[in-house]
Amino acid sequence: MIRPNKSKNSFHLHLVSDSTGETLESMAAAALAQFEQVDVNKHFWPMIRTPRQMERIMQDIEEAPGLIMYTLVNDDIRRVLSKKSKKLGIPSISILTPVIDAFHQYFGVEAHALPGRQHALNAKYFERIEALDYTLTHDDGQATQDLRDADIILVGVSRTSKTPTSIYLANKGFRTANVPFVPECPLPEDLGSDLDGFVVGLTITPDRLVQIRANRLRAINHDTDTDYVDIDAVKQEIAACRRLCSDHGWPVIDVTRRSIEETAAAILNHYHAWQEEKQKNA
């Protein structure tokens, strides 16, 4: 087996897919997060649709040998990769095969072996596009006249990751609007007490918020001598936003130590619980 030069802690990783490679990239990123000390040079080989393509790619992989991760549903293409990788002594891992085999055994139905099925232009795909369009149109307090059409509404002070979180949720098919909380400024009318929709507040620790805001001001060459980054003013701003959410009964999520993905997961937990409660009371 070909082995990397471990003294340099540097490795090649080849991601081979018959589709876009998004599944592979996510799996590799999740696994590599456990090995921060390792330097990995990732090579992407998407849209492999013929054995001949696979043969050419294996020639390139031979020039920079390393672990191969793949999602290939075509048996002929897989055979080329498997045979060549064994000959070269390069380890290879099929990401989908164990799952598809388990489904086959459980369902008692043969898999279609069609690449890229998860990216088909079906109804759910167009729902995601519609959700993304809605979310971009309703970013940062825009177009507040139809907030009642949103699946999820985010409320929070400036720089609490409302926009990236909204876009992440939109990519999962949720029409998401975000509204900034600004002291002394009234909220949109659609956020009144009669709103029959899901609203969640985003908050953050004052110290962390001041740091984020100050970095932002410096990045755009703006003066940092302002209440926007004054710790006492920021504390009052955050407290006022929390009171607003409490008065309306909106759940609040602290994003201080959360990634966008973790924040979105917490939001969806609250959202699904809210939906279940609505159905019980219907």
Buried (B, 14 or more C-beta within 10 A) or exposed (E): EEEBEEEEEEBBBBBBBBBBBEBBBEBBEEEBEEEEEEEBEBBBBBEBBEBEBBBEBBEEBBEEBBBBBBBBBBEEBBEBBBEBBEEBEBBBEBBBBEEBEEEEEEEEEEBEEEBBEEEEEEEEEEBBBEBBEBBBEBBEBEEBEEBEEBBBBBBBBBBBBBBEBBBBBBBEBBBBBBBBBBEEEEBBEBBEEEBEBBBBBBBBBBEBBBEBBBEBBEEEEEEBEEEBBBEEBBBBBBEBBBEBBEEBEBBBBBBEEBEBEEBBEBBBEBBEEBEEEEEEEE
